[in-house]
Amino acid sequence: MLSFLAAGTDGAGVNPWVGLAYLVAGVLFILALRGLSHPTTSRAGNRYGMAGMLIAVVTTLVTHDLASLPEILVAIGIGGVIGFVIARRIKMTDMPQLVAAFHSLVGLAAVLVGWAAYLNPEAFSILLPSGAINPVSRLELGLGIAIGAITFSGSVIAFLKLAGKMSGAPILLPARHLINLGTLAAILGLTGWFMTDQAIWIIATITVLAFVIGFLLIIPIGGADMPVVVSMLNSYSGWAAAAMGFTLGNTAMIVTGALVGSSGAILSYIMCRAMNRSFISVIAGGFGAEASAAGGAAKEQRPWKQGSADDAAFMLKQAESVIIIPGYGMAVAQAQHALREMADHLKKEGVSVKYAIHPVAGRMPGHMNVLLAEANVPYDEVFELEDINSEFAQCDVAFIIGANDVVNPAAKTDKSSPIYGMPVFDVDKAKQVFFIKRSMGGVGYAGVDNDVFYMDQTMMLLADAKKMVEDINKALDA
């Protein structure tokens, strides 16, 4: 097969085996996306994606006249080892920032490839007989570098926020919308100018402005919108790769970039719909800013009930049905294994146990699903919001562990709330609510108080999530 790829061509001088190989790779990428859409097929989806990438990389290496194949293979080996080590060592709770970091590398790669093509256009076959770079190629270079730079700097900010190295609160600059629009207009204008004049200062200015706008677009976005940001940056990285695919004349890169870009855009739309927010409002940033700004004001003192692990264990044993709502607090405490152990105890007692996953729970799409899968929670016990929300009215216990905004009834009742209109779980309809959080002082990423804390049927379990669940397990064993 490799010999066909390297030598065989048709009458037009085009190798048909290359097209076939890239087609197979593209089909495998589509199957990968299909597989990743459900937990039960996600492993197969990963394998399809790996096989497709292997075919695409081998085909490119065999069919291109490379300056130094050994150097490229060494670079691939080094990158593969680094990626393998990181993937093995990374905690599942740190997966969102790892994804953001990887997105930044894709964006930086697009910038570097674009600059390499500009500085050495002969190697990329984008020169006209006159010695100038093809205007269409200049457009591709300008857009590819701009999207890549935005992806890189935006992903860096997302990484810092997700990793807790930077405040997750919105950072609102004066006249930020005017600055952002002006910067974007300048990038587009300079890209158009670059098509007529390939002066280095133009492409350098495009690069710098794109890096700047990447920072400016992400810093005003609060932590509650971070799942949308992650999927949005994923989309950006795909479009950057597609733009570079045109520059390189690589069909597989174009197809792959388009698949990643479009799937990321669709996922961003789904996440926005789950929060009842428009994509533009997320990009504009500032979700929860008003509440955060008012965060210094003293909260109204309202009565609430505190319980213990023994109280929770007794009530859970008496229940017929329990719905568990996990959130980022569960992820931080790494309580998913203890939680599954608790569920196993309850099922032995004849209690029906289900898990309710909100589309924006955690810090990236599917974050809670991955954590529960790591703890070997059966897939058929995990339900999305629209599939389980009607069951809370008949539920004996709603067990909230580390979630906040996704169970806040203010989203349904308080038009002044920054989360108003966001679909939330109807935990207020459950007969009994157990709410695990570290203290009564903390609020969700939206920065607003939660009426669920103060309901008559709510018992607050104030402790580290993992320790509290472990204590409940001990009480269930007793």
C-alpha positions in Angstrom: 0.0 0.0 0.0 2.8 2.4 0.9 4.5 1.8 -2.5 1.2 2.7 -4.3 0.9 5.9 -2.2 4.5 6.8 -3.1 4.5 6.1 -6.8 1.1 5.4 -8.4 -0.5 8.3 -10.3 -3.2 8.6 -12.9 -2.9 10.3 -16.3 -3.2 13.8 -14.7 -0.3 13.1 -12.4 -2.6 12.8 -9.4 -2.1 9.8 -7.1 -5.6 8.2 -6.8 -4.4 6.2 -3.8 -3.7 9.4 -1.8 -7.3 10.5 -2.3 -8.6 7.1 -1.3 -6.4 7.1 1.8 -7.6 10.6 2.8 -11.2 9.5 2.1 -10.8 6.5 4.5 -9.3 8.8 7.1 -12.2 11.3 6.7 -14.8 8.5 7.1 -13.0 7.2 10.3 -13.0 10.8 11.7 -16.8 11.0 11.1 -17.2 7.6 12.8 -15.1 8.9 15.7 -17.4 11.8 16.2 -20.4 9.5 16.0 -18.9 7.2 18.5 -18.0 10.0 20.9 -21.6 11.1 21.1 -22.5 8.4 23.6 -20.6 6.8 26.5 -21.1 3.2 25.4 -19.5 3.9 22.0 -16.9 6.4 23.1 -14.0 3.9 23.3 -14.7 2.7 19.7 -15.0 6.4 18.7 -11.5 7.0 20.1 -10.1 4.1 18.2 -11.7 5.2 14.9 -10.1 8.7 15.4 -6.7 7.2 16.2 -6.8 5.0 13.1 -7.9 7.9 10.9 -5.1 10.1 12.2 -2.5 7.3 11.6 -3.6 6.8 8.0 -3.6 10.6 7.4 -0.1 11.1 8.9 1.5 8.1 7.2 -0.1 9.1 3.8 1.3 12.6 4.2 4.8 11.4 5.2 5.0 8.9 2.3 3.7 11.2 -0.5 5.5 14.4 0.3 9.1 15.3 -0.4 10.2 16.0 3.1 13.5 17.8 3.9 14.3 15.5 6.8 12.1 12.5 7.5 14.2 11.3 10.4 13.9 14.7 12.2 10.1 14.6 11.7 9.9 11.1 13.0 11.9 12.1 16.0 9.6 15.1 16.6 6.6 12.8 16.3 8.1 10.4 18.8 8.9 13.2 21.3 5.4 14.6 21.0 3.9 11.2 21.3 5.8 10.4 24.5 4.9 13.7 26.1 1.3 13.3 25.2 1.2 9.7 26.6 2.9 10.7 29.8 0.5 13.7 30.4 -2.6 11.6 29.5 -1.5 8.9 32.0 -0.8 11.3 34.8 -3.5 13.8 34.4 -6.3 13.7 37.0 -9.8 13.5 35.6 -10.7 16.6 37.5 -8.0 18.5 35.5 -9.2 17.3 32.1 -10.9 20.6 31.2 -7.7 22.6 31.5 -5.8 19.9 29.7 -8.2 20.2 26.8 -7.8 24.0 26.8 -4.0 23.6 26.8 -4.1 21.2 23.8 -6.4 23.7 22.0 -3.7 26.4 22.5 -1.1 24.1 20.9 -3.3 23.6 17.8 -3.7 27.4 17.5 0.0 28.0 17.9 0.8 25.3 15.3 -1.5 27.1 12.8 0.3 30.4 13.4 3.8 28.8 13.0 2.7 26.9 9.8 1.3 30.2 8.4 4.5 32.1 9.1 6.6 29.2 7.6 4.6 29.4 4.4 5.0 33.2 4.3 8.7 33.1 4.9 9.4 30.1 2.5 6.6 30.2 -0.1 8.6 28.1 -2.6 8.3 25.1 -0.3 4.5 25.4 -0.1 4.0 26.0 -3.9 2.1 29.2 -3.4 4.2 31.5 -5.6 3.1 33.1 -8.8 5.5 33.2 -11.8 6.1 36.9 -10.9 7.6 35.7 -7.6 4.7 37.1 -5.5 2.6 34.9 -3.2 -0.8 33.9 -4.7 -3.4 36.4 -3.4 -5.8 33.6 -2.5 -3.0 31.9 -0.5 -2.4 35.2 1.2 -6.0 35.3 2.3 -5.7 31.7 3.6 -2.5 32.7 5.4 -4.1 35.8 7.0 -7.2 34.0 8.2 -5.4 30.9 9.3 -2.8 32.9 11.4 -5.6 35.1 12.8 -7.8 32.2 13.9 -4.8 30.3 15.2 -3.6 33.2 17.2 -7.1 33.8 18.7 -7.3 30.1 19.6 -3.9 30.2 21.2 -4.3 33.2 23.4 -8.0 32.5 24.2 -7.1 28.9 25.2 -4.3 30.2 27.5 -6.7 32.4 29.4 -9.2 29.5 29.6 -6.5 27.2 30.9 -5.5 29.7 33.6 -9.1 30.2 34.7 -9.9 26.5 34.7 -6.7 25.6 36.6 -7.4 28.3 39.2 -4.3 30.3 38.3 -6.6 33.2 37.4 -9.9 34.3 38.8 -12.9 32.7 37.2 -14.9 35.9 37.7 -15.5 38.1 34.6 -12.9 40.8 34.1 -14.8 43.6 32.5 -12.7 46.3 30.7 -14.2 49.7 30.0 -15.6 49.9 26.5 -14.7 46.3 25.9 -17.3 45.8 23.1 -16.0 48.8 21.2 -12.4 47.6 21.6 -13.2 44.1 20.5 -15.2 45.2 17.5 -12.5 47.6 16.5 -9.8 45.0 16.8 -11.7 42.4 14.8 -12.4 45.0 12.1 -8.7 45.9 12.0 -7.8 42.2 11.6 -10.3 41.8 8.7 -9.2 45.0 7.0 -5.5 44.1 7.2 -6.3 40.6 5.9 -7.9 42.2 2.9 -5.0 44.6 2.5 -2.6 41.6 2.7 -4.1 40.2 -0.5 -2.8 43.2 -2.4 0.4 43.9 -0.5 2.4 41.1 1.1 4.5 43.4 3.3 5.7 41.6 6.4 4.5 44.4 8.7 0.9 43.6 7.7 1.0 39.9 8.5 2.9 40.7 11.7 0.3 43.2 12.8 -2.5 40.7 12.0 -0.7 38.2 14.2 -0.2 40.6 17.2 -3.8 41.9 17.0 -5.2 38.3 16.8 -3.2 37.3 19.9 -4.6 40.4 21.7 -8.2 39.8 20.7 -8.0 36.2 21.9 -7.2 37.5 25.4 -9.8 40.2 25.2 -12.6 37.8 24.1 -12.1 35.3 27.0 -11.2 37.4 30.1 -14.7 38.9 30.4 -16.3 35.4 30.3 -17.1 34.0 33.7 -16.7 30.5 35.0 -20.4 29.6 34.5 -19.9 30.0 30.7 -16.6 28.0 30.7 -18.2 24.8 29.1 -19.3 26.9 26.1 -15.8 28.5 25.9 -14.1 25.1 25.8 -16.3 23.9 23.0 -16.0 27.2 21.2 -12.2 27.1 21.3 -12.4 23.5 20.0 -14.3 24.9 17.1 -11.7 27.7 16.5 -8.9 25.2 16.5 -10.7 23.2 13.8 -11.2 26.2 11.6 -7.5 27.2 12.0 -6.5 23.7 10.9 -8.8 23.8 7.9 -7.4 27.2 6.8 -3.8 25.8 7.0 -5.0 22.8 5.1 -5.8 25.0 2.2 -2.4 26.6 2.4 -0.7 23.2 2.5 -2.9 21.7 -0.2 -3.7 18.9 2.2 -7.2 17.4 1.7 -7.2 15.4 5.0 -6.3 18.5 7.0 -9.1 20.5 5.4 -11.7 17.8 6.0 -10.5 17.1 9.6 -10.4 20.8 10.4 -13.9 21.3 9.0 -15.3 18.4 11.0 -13.7 19.7 14.3 -14.8 23.2 13.5 -18.4 22.4 12.7 -18.8 19.9 15.5 -17.4 22.4 18.0 -19.8 25.0 16.7 -22.8 22.7 17.0 -21.7 21.7 20.5 -21.4 25.4 21.5 -24.9 26.0 20.2 -26.2 23.0 22.2 -24.5 24.3 25.4 -25.9 27.8 24.9 -29.4 26.4 24.4 -28.9 24.4 27.6 -28.3 27.7 29.4 -31.0 29.5 27.4 -28.4 32.0 26.2 -27.4 33.2 22.8 -23.9 32.4 21.5 -23.3 36.2 21.0 -24.2 36.9 24.6 -21.6 34.4 25.8 -18.9 35.8 23.5 -19.8 39.3 24.8 -18.9 37.9 28.3 -19.8 39.1 31.7 -22.1 36.2 32.8 -22.8 36.8 36.5 -20.9 40.0 36.5 -23.6 42.0 38.2 -24.0 39.4 40.9 -20.3 39.2 41.4 -20.0 43.0 41.6 -22.6 42.9 44.4 -21.0 40.0 46.1 -19.5 42.2 48.7 -22.9 43.0 50.1 -24.0 41.0 53.1 -26.5 38.2 52.3 -29.8 38.1 54.0 -29.7 35.8 57.0 -32.2 33.1 56.5 -32.9 29.9 58.5 -31.5 26.6 57.2 -31.1 23.1 58.6 -27.8 21.3 58.9 -27.6 17.5 59.0 -25.1 14.8 59.5 -23.9 11.7 57.6 -26.0 9.6 60.0 -29.1 11.6 59.2 -28.5 11.3 55.5 -27.8 7.6 55.7 -31.0 6.9 57.7 -33.2 8.9 55.2 -31.5 7.4 52.2 -32.2 3.9 53.5 -35.9 4.7 53.9 -36.2 6.1 50.4 -37.6 4.2 47.4 -36.0 6.5 44.8 -32.9 8.7 44.9 -31.7 11.0 42.2 -28.1 12.2 42.5 -27.0 15.5 40.9 -23.2 15.8 40.7 -21.4 19.0 40.0 -17.9 20.5 39.9 -17.6 20.2 43.7 -17.7 16.4 43.3 -15.0 16.6 40.7 -12.7 18.8 42.9 -13.2 16.4 45.9 -12.7 13.4 43.6 -15.8 11.9 45.3 -17.1 9.9 42.3 -15.8 6.5 43.5 -17.3 7.0 47.0 -20.5 8.2 45.4 -20.8 5.0 43.3 -20.1 3.0 46.5 -23.0 4.8 48.2 -25.3 4.0 45.2 -24.3 0.3 45.4 -25.2 0.3 49.1 -28.6 1.8 48.4 -29.3 -0.5 45.5 -28.7 -3.5 47.8 -31.4 -2.0 50.0 -33.8 -2.0 47.1 -33.5 1.8 46.5 -33.8 3.0 42.9 -30.8 5.2 42.1 -30.4 7.5 39.1 -27.9 10.2 38.2 -29.0 13.5 36.7 -26.4 15.3 34.5 -26.9 18.9 33.5 -25.4 19.8 30.0 -23.2 22.5 31.6 -22.3 20.7 34.8 -18.5 20.9 35.4 -16.1 22.8 33.4 -16.4 21.2 30.0 -19.1 19.3 28.0 -19.4 15.8 29.3 -17.2 16.4 32.3 -19.6 14.7 34.8 -20.2 11.8 32.4 -16.5 11.1 32.2 -16.0 11.2 36.0 -18.9 8.8 36.5 -17.6 6.5 33.8 -14.3 6.5 35.5 -16.0 5.3 38.7 -17.8 2.5 36.6 -21.2 4.0 37.1 -23.6 2.0 34.7 -24.5 4.1 31.7 -28.2 3.2 32.0 -28.3 5.0 35.4 -27.2 8.3 33.9 -29.8 10.7 32.5 -29.8 14.1 30.8 -31.9 17.0 32.2 -34.7 16.7 29.7 -35.0 12.9 30.3 -35.2 13.0 34.2 -36.5 16.4 35.2 -40.1 15.3 35.4 -39.2 12.5 37.9 -38.2 14.9 40.7 -41.9 15.4 41.7 -42.1 11.6 42.5 -38.6 11.4 43.9 -38.0 10.7 47.6 -34.5 12.2 47.8 -32.6 14.6 45.6 -28.9 14.2 46.5 -26.9 17.2 45.3 -23.2 16.9 45.5 -21.1 19.9 44.5 -23.7 21.4 42.1 -25.2 24.8 42.6 -26.4 26.9 39.7 -27.9 24.0 37.8 -30.4 23.4 40.7 -31.1 27.1 41.5 -34.8 27.8 41.2 -34.0 31.5 40.6 -33.5 30.5 37.0 -37.2 30.0 36.8 -38.5 32.7 39.1 -36.2 35.7 39.4 -36.0 37.8 36.3 -33.2 39.9 37.8 -31.0 36.8 38.3 -28.1 36.4 35.8 -29.1 32.8 35.4 -32.8 33.5 34.7 -34.1 31.4 31.8 -31.5 28.7 32.2 -33.1 25.2 32.4 -32.4 23.7 35.8 -33.3 20.6 37.7 -36.6 20.8 39.6 -35.1 19.6 42.9 -37.5 21.9 44.8 -40.2 19.4 43.9 -38.4 16.4 45.6 -39.7 15.2 49.0 -36.3 15.5 50.6 -33.1 17.3 49.5 -29.6 16.7 50.7 -27.2 19.4 49.6 -23.4 18.7 50.1 -21.2 21.8 50.0 -18.2 23.0 51.9 -19.9 26.0 53.6 -22.9 28.2 53.5 -20.6 31.1 52.5 -19.9 29.9 49.0 -22.1 30.5 45.9 -22.0 29.1 42.4 -20.0 30.5 39.6 -22.9 32.7 38.6 -22.4 34.4 42.0 -25.9 34.2 43.3 -27.5 32.7 46.4 -29.6 29.5 46.1 -33.1 29.3 47.6 -32.7 25.5 47.7 -30.4 26.0 50.8 -33.4 27.4 52.8 -36.3 25.1 51.7 -38.1 23.2 54.5 -37.2 19.8 52.9 -33.5 20.7 52.5 -30.8 19.4 54.8 -27.4 20.9 54.3 -24.4 18.6 54.7 -21.4 20.9 55.1 -18.1 19.2 54.5 -15.7 18.1 51.8 -17.8 16.1 49.4 -15.6 13.0 49.4 -15.4 12.8 53.2 -19.1 13.4 53.6 -20.0 10.6 51.2 -17.5 8.2 52.8 -19.0 9.0 56.2 -22.5 8.2 54.8 -21.1 4.9 53.5 -19.8 4.0 57.0 -23.3 4.9 58.4 -24.9 2.7 55.8 -22.7 -0.2 56.7 -23.4 0.1 60.4 
